[in-house]
């Protein structure tokens, strides 16, 4: 195992899927799957105990779902990167997970090499979205060049309303929707567009935070 291997906590309740994911990760010397959890509550506890760099988090978990577990882990370990890897691909699942603080959203049908690349990107501080997830978000967004980020305009994706975003946020989401983030990424090296992607990630995190605040205000109203 490489000394620089990324320390990973795998959170998946389906044993067959979990074993497959472990075997996939073991193919890469730069990744260290050091432990697993089969429910959200255990995931929160183990994240505090072993302090992984990246958590691979399912959404549909017993005891506590992956969205709640993500929020709790991020509340006490903001430096921990959480990559959602799930078969729950509805618009609501995407928005909820990102609003909870997830650093990435990945479908379970991703192949092993692609998953390794995504883990490296997320571990380096980059936000990564499956292109289909980015497209889903863009469907609910309206670009407003006069929009102030502090504004909390009305938004409820269930009602097909539009969420106001800045041109920079639109640019960052559009880049993710093209699926180019991993196309020329060297697993043990640095992405040629690393700085640009980190800048866009800051933009996306502000967007996700605003979505989270708006979601909370809707729930509280």
N, C-alpha and C positions, 0 to 999 in steps of 0.2 A: 504494500500500500504506500502510495506517495505521501511524503510528509506534508505536502500541500493539498492533499485530498480534501474535497469539500465534505464537511460533516452533515449528514442528512438524517432527519427523522421522517419515517414513512408512516402516514396515517391512512389506513384502509381497513375496513371491516370484513371484506370478502377475502377469505384465506387464499383461495385459488388466484385471485387477481393480485393479492399481496405477494405471494410467492413468485409469480411471474415478474412483478416489478422489481423484486429483490434480485432475481437472476439477471434481469436486464441491467440493473445498476452495477452488478458485479463484473460486467464486461469492461468497465471503464476504471482504470487505476486512479483516475483523478477524482473519483466519487467514492465516498465511504458511507454506506447505509448502516449507521451504527445502532439503530434501534427502530422499533415500530410500535404503533398504538392501534387498537381496533375500535376505539370510540373517542369522541371529542374530549371528554373529561380527562381520560388518561393522556391524551395528546398534550393538553395544557400542562399537566403535572410533569410529564417527561421532558417537555420543552424547557421547563425551568430547571430540571435536574441535569440534563446533558448539554444544554445550550447549543443546539445545532445551528449551523450557518443557514441551512435551508430546510424548511418543512414542506414535504409533499402532502397536500391536504385534500382528502375527499370531502364532498359536501354531505352526502347522505349517510350520516353516521348515527349509531345508537347513542343513548344517554344524552349526548350534546352534539348538535350538528356541526359541520365544518365551518360554517359562517360564524357561529357564536364562538367556537374554539379559536378561530382566526382573530377575532376582535379581542379576546382575552389574552392571547399570547402577545399580540402587538401592544396591548396596553402596558405590559410590564417588560417586554423585550422588543422595543421598536427596531432594533438592529437586526433581528431575526427576519430572514426573507421567507415569505410564504408563497408557494406556488400551488394554486388550486389545480388538481388533476382529477377530472370528474366526467361522468356521463350526463350530468345535469346541465344541459346547455340552453335552457330557456333564458329569455331576456332578463327575467326576474332573478335567476340564479347568478347571472353575470354581474348585474348591478349590485346585488346584495353582497357578493363576495368581495368585489372591489371596494365597495363602500365600507366594508369591515376592515380594510387595510391590506388585502392581498396584494402581492407584488406581481402576480402573473396569473393567467387563466389558460389552462391547457385541457384539450379533450383527451380522453383515455385511449383513443385510437392512434395516438402519436407513436411513431416508431422509436426504437431505442436510441439511435444516433441523434435524432432530432431532440428527444427528451434530454439527453446529455448536454447538448448545445444550449437548450433553454435554461437548464439548471445553472450552467456556467454564467450565462447572461444575467440571470436573476441574482445569483450570488455576488456578482460584480456591482450590483446596484441598479441594473437596468430593469425597467418595467417591460414585461413581455405579454402580449395578448395573442391568442390564436386568431388568425385573420378573420375567421367567422365571428368571433366574439367582438372584434373591433367593428366589423360591419354591422352587427346587431346594435352596438352602441350608437353608431353614426345614424342609424335609422331614426333614432329618437332625439337627435340633436339638430339645433338650428343655429347657424353661425351668426353672431351679432357683433359687428366691429365696434359698437358702442357699449358693449356689455362690460360691466364692472364685476370682478370676481367676487366681491363682497355681497353682491346682490343674490337673493335667494328667490328667483322667479319660480312660479308655480310649475311643478313637475310631478307627473304620475304616469309612468310608462304603461300601466294597466289601462289608463284612459286614453292612450295614444296621444298624449300631449307632447310637445317639443321642449327639450331642455336647452336653454341658451348656453352656448359655449363661445369662447374667444377664437379668433383665427389661428392662434398658436395651438390651442387645444385641438382644433380641427385638423391642423397639419400633423400633429403627433398621432392622432387616431388614424388618420388616413395612411400614414407610413406603416402603422401596425397592420392595417387591413390589406396591404400589398403583399405581406408575407415574406419580405426581403430580409428581415432582421437576422435570420440564421443562415441565409444562403451562402455567404462567404465568410462565415465565422470559423476560426481555428480554435479547436477545443482547448488546447494548452497554450494558446497565445492570446492576442487581443484583437477584438473586432476593429476593422479599419475605420469604422464610423462610431467608435466607442464614445468619444466626447459628445458627438451630436446626439447619440442615443441617451446618454446620461442627462443632457439638457432637456430632451423631450420627456424623459422620465419624471423630472421635477415638475414639468407642466402637467403631466398626467396624474401625478399624485395629488396635486392641488385640485384637479378636477374630481378625482375620486373622493377627496375629503369633502368637497362641496356637495357631491351627490349624497354622501353619508349624512351630512347635516340636514340636507333637504328631506331625505328619507325619514330622519328622526322627527323633523317638524311635522311631517305628514302623519306619522304614527301618533304624535302627541296631540294633534288637533282633533 
